[in-house]
C-alpha cells in the first residue's frame, strides 16, 4: 500500500541503503543516491543494487584477512 510520500534512496559510508522521505533533511552520515519514487519503487531499487548487506568495513577486514592468509600460504 502506498502512502503518498515521495522517498529518496540513501546510502551511508558503510554502503548500507535505506529510504528517506524527500520532505525531510537527510540524517548525518547518509547520502542521496539520486533515486526518487514511491516507497515500493525505492525498495525495489535497493533490492537490485544492495546484493551484499555486509557492512563495508567488515568486507574490508575479511579481504585483508584473506590476503594475509594467502601471503603466508
N, C-alpha and C positions, 0 to 999 in steps of 0.2 A: 504494500500500500504506500503510495506516495504521500509525502507530507507538504508538498507545495513549496519547499525550500530549495534554493539552488546551493549546491555544495561545490567545494574545490578539493581536489586530491592534494594531500600534503605529505611530505617526507621529512624525516629528521636525519641527523648526522649518522645514525646507526642504520640508515637505509630501511627504516620501518615506515610503513604507509598508514595513512588514516584519511578520513574525510572531515571537512570543517565547513560550517555554514559561511557563505560568502559575505554575509552582513556583519560578521564578527571579525575582529582583528585576530591574526594568527597568534597562537601562543609562542613564547620564546623557544627557539630551537627547532621550529617547524618551518618548512619552505614550500611555497606554492609550486606545484608541478605543472601548472598551466592547463590542467584538465578540469573542466567545469561541467556540471549537469545535475540531473536528479540524483538522489541517493543511490538508486539501483544502478544508474549509468556509471557513477564514480566507483561503486563497489565492484562492478563488473570489470572496469579498467584495472583496478588494483589486483583482482584475481588473475588477470592476464600477465601483469608485469612483475608481481611480487611472488616469484617462484620459490625463493628460499627465505623463509621467515627468520633464519638465524641472524642475530644482530651482526653488523659489520665487524665490530671489534672481536667477536667470538670467531667469525670466519677467518680473520687475520691471524688470531692466535693458533687456530688449527693448522692453517697453512704454514706458519712459522715452525710449529712442532713437527710437521711432516718434512719440511725442508731440513730441519736439524737431524731428524732420524735418517733421512736419505744421505746426508753428508757423512754420517758415521757408519753407514752400512757398507 
